[in-house]
Amino acid sequence: MVREPLGAEAAAGMARMFKALSDPVRLRLLSLIASYEGGEACVCDLTGPFDVSQPTISHHLKVLREAGLVDSERRGTWVYYWVLPDALTQMSALLKAPE
């Protein structure tokens, strides 16, 4: 952003990511997933720390997935989530102060 302005498509994609993180539960979920050993967390481990229902957690995880911040994979009866490093790199680069 400091080298050249964002185009419309790039701005829309970045806005989706930032909008997804504007909710405290989603921000905490992203942090929780990223902090798990091995970089991935089972959905069964993500419901306990929150005072919301499991369907609400599932909704927030879906928003994070659709924003391109996390990905997931079903393994048996559980779904595992991990943070997408490229998304964090893009967001960091956008917010980096000029030197």
Summary of the structure (lengths in Angstrom):
residues: 99
radius of gyration: 14.7
end to end distance: 12.8
largest distance: 48.5
contacts: 245
relative contact order: 0.18
helix: 56%
strand: 15%
